[in-house]
Amino acid sequence: MAKARIFYGSTTGNTEDAAVMIARQLGDAVEYVRNIADASVEDLTGAEAVILGVSTWDDGQLQQDWESFFPQFDEIDFQGKPVALFGLGNSDGFSGQFCDALGILYRKIVQRCGKVVGFWPSDEYSFEASGALVDGHFCGLVLDQDNEEAKTADRVRRWVDQIRGELGL
Ligand SMILES: Cc1cc2nc3c(=O)[nH]c(=O)nc-3n(C[C@H](O)[C@H](O)[C@H](O)COP(=O)(O)O)c2cc1C
């Protein structure tokens, strides 16, 4: 069985909390959880499976630590490595750019030949537009701690059940 490394960027702690929640659910299948601000290219390339968490800031932009890391993706060839993504956003306050950063990360991982798994239905969320939509599905788990915190634990549980097999954990 493969082991996953989880990387997150988080400004107010919401994505970090979600990363820890996901790690707890996955138990021994997780090698470590690391802030992307403290991660190297080798940390990502050396993983058997990768889980990346990003929040959206500044009207549809990557969280700041992801923004800083982003150019380094061009040194990474994921070569079919399984990658699962999760994103945090605010569907009410930023309804027109809901979790856009998740889509930015998705497109970069695909460009670097990663195999993105963990697509997630969008129909239980209310928003105007999202850059995280790919063929009508979110390209990863979407969480909204600002408006739907009560739904987070159940969403994480269901998504983790889904990605366990998809990541080969
Ligand atoms: C100034 C500001 C800008 C934001 N921009 C967006 C946005 O464009 N889209 C979105 O979905 N959420 C947006 N959010 C909501 C955050 O993504 C959300 O609060 C998230 O849970 C923060 O996670 P973090 O603490 O891990 O960074 C914004 C929040 C703030 C305060």
The ligand as a Tripos MOL2 file, in Angstrom:
@<TRIPOS>MOLECULE
LIG
   31    33     1     0     0
SMALL
NO_CHARGES

@<TRIPOS>ATOM
      1 C1         -9.7220   38.9780    1.9540 C.3       1 LIG1
      2 C2        -10.3050   37.6180    1.6770 C.ar      1 LIG1
      3 C3        -10.4040   37.1940    0.3680 C.ar      1 LIG1
      4 C4        -10.9880   35.9440    0.0730 C.ar      1 LIG1
      5 N1        -11.1660   35.5730   -1.2370 N.ar      1 LIG1
      6 C5        -11.8520   34.4340   -1.5030 C.ar      1 LIG1
      7 C6        -12.1530   34.0720   -2.8550 C.ar      1 LIG1
      8 O1        -11.8130   34.7610   -3.8170 O.2       1 LIG1
      9 N2        -12.8480   32.9150   -3.0680 N.ar      1 LIG1
     10 C7        -13.2540   32.0960   -2.0390 C.ar      1 LIG1
     11 O2        -13.8900   31.0650   -2.2920 O.2       1 LIG1
     12 N3        -12.9810   32.4260   -0.7460 N.ar      1 LIG1
     13 C8        -12.2890   33.5510   -0.4570 C.ar      1 LIG1
     14 N4        -12.0120   33.8800    0.8470 N.ar      1 LIG1
     15 C9        -12.4140   32.9510    1.9350 C.3       1 LIG1
     16 C10       -11.2490   32.0600    2.4190 C.3       1 LIG1
     17 O3        -10.7590   31.2450    1.3880 O.3       1 LIG1
     18 C11       -11.7630   31.1690    3.5560 C.3       1 LIG1
     19 O4        -12.0080   31.9600    4.6840 O.3       1 LIG1
     20 C12       -10.8230   30.0470    3.9230 C.3       1 LIG1
     21 O5        -11.4600   29.1800    4.8450 O.3       1 LIG1
     22 C13        -9.4920   30.5130    4.4920 C.3       1 LIG1
     23 O6         -8.6810   29.3890    4.6960 O.3       1 LIG1
     24 P1         -7.2220   29.5130    5.3640 P.3       1 LIG1
     25 O7         -7.4180   30.0630    6.7430 O.co2     1 LIG1
     26 O8         -6.7230   28.1120    5.4190 O.co2     1 LIG1
     27 O9         -6.3850   30.3740    4.4940 O.co2     1 LIG1
     28 C14       -11.4310   35.1070    1.1380 C.ar      1 LIG1
     29 C15       -11.3060   35.5560    2.4660 C.ar      1 LIG1
     30 C16       -10.7530   36.7900    2.7370 C.ar      1 LIG1
     31 C17       -10.6620   37.2290    4.1710 C.3       1 LIG1
@<TRIPOS>BOND
     1     1     2 1
     2     2     3 ar
     3     2    30 ar
     4     3     4 ar
     5     4     5 ar
     6     4    28 ar
     7     5     6 ar
     8     6     7 ar
     9     6    13 1
    10     7     8 2
    11     7     9 ar
    12     9    10 ar
    13    10    11 2
    14    10    12 ar
    15    12    13 ar
    16    13    14 ar
    17    14    15 1
    18    14    28 ar
    19    15    16 1
    20    16    17 1
    21    16    18 1
    22    18    19 1
    23    18    20 1
    24    20    21 1
    25    20    22 1
    26    22    23 1
    27    23    24 1
    28    24    25 2
    29    24    26 1
    30    24    27 1
    31    28    29 ar
    32    29    30 ar
    33    30    31 1
@<TRIPOS>SUBSTRUCTURE
     1 LIG1         1 GROUP 0 **** ****
